[in-house]
Amino acid sequence: MTTVALRLGISRCLLGDEVRYDGRHNLDNFLTGVLGRYVEWIPVCPEVEAGLGTPREAMRLVGNPQSPRLVTIKSRIDHTRALERMATNRIEGLKNLDLSGYVFKKSSPSCGIARVRLYNEHGVLSRKGVGLFARAFIEQFPLIPVEEEGRLCEPTLRENFIERVFCYRRWQDLVQSGVTRQALVQFHTIHKYLLLAHSPQCYQVLGRLIGQAHQHRPKELAHRYGELFMKALAVKATVRKHVNVLQHILGYFKERLGAREKAELLGVIGDYHQGLTPLIVPLTLIKHYVRIFDVGYIRDQVYLNPHPIEVMLRNHV
């Protein structure tokens, strides 16, 4: 599926290392067990790497949401500069590691990517904070898929994140091999149905961009395509959009299937639409017909196999 192993950044406590402020860990069995078979984890604990030690006094974000300070709760010691220096140095090193994604610890004042507790100068709490290291990472690597481990408990969000990680790795492979107009057209062709399942709007915009590829220099074309490609995949796929894609694919078999086979395929698509079966059921039947009739255009679609089947991301209803 990829030519280079997937390398993902991760908050170190999620791997079971006892680096939390209280000396404990937040081992995540899905990340270390199931997903860990397919990725190389690059662990980071911003607070430990900033020299704050373990255990340490708990901290929180204080001040302006756009430029908060990291302050200990009881002693009021400001560790903002230490975290900022750490972030600058660590991110510079991460540039050489070719990361394809990052899993952050939720709610952390250094690693949370959304809804982190933030206190204003009067001590009033809001949920507008972003962890200092997470903010710096996202600003430096805007295309790299990021997620919090807490949100990965939700099946749809988990599938979306892992799908984006594998897609981004394929995009990295293309860029590193040297983007030509022909290679980009091929890349777009095999991702068409996956894009359609996420964002029909972005799918159309990307199609027009590819249709006008000759009007752009390859480097400019790749830059614009990459941004739109990842933007499209960040939009959650829905049952309705999946059904639309499945019906498009069905069109390639209309003249080849008998009445019984066609009715069966329509039936399982309908069951999926009604929430009676998971997506894997109609997809398995479609893959069966792809093999029988050797429909190359559909066989090559990433939509059918966007990630290893063993992670079972399409088995939920």
Secondary structure, DSSP 4 states (H G I P E B T S, - for coil): --SS-EEEEEEGGGGT---STTS-----HIIIIIGGGTEEEEEE-HHHHTT--SS---EEEES-TTS-EEEETTT--B-HHHHHHHHHHHHHHHTTTT--EEEEPTT-TTT--SSEEEE-TT--EEEEE--HHHHHHHHH-TTS-EEETTGGGSHHHHHHHHHHHHHHHHHHHHHHH---HHHHHHHHHHHHHHHHHH-HHHHHHHHHHHHTGGGS-HHHHHHHHHHHHHHHHHSPP-HHHHHHHHHHHHTTTTTTS-HHHHHHHHHHHHHHHTTSS-THHHHHHHHHHHHHHT-HHHHT-GGG-SS-GGG-TT---
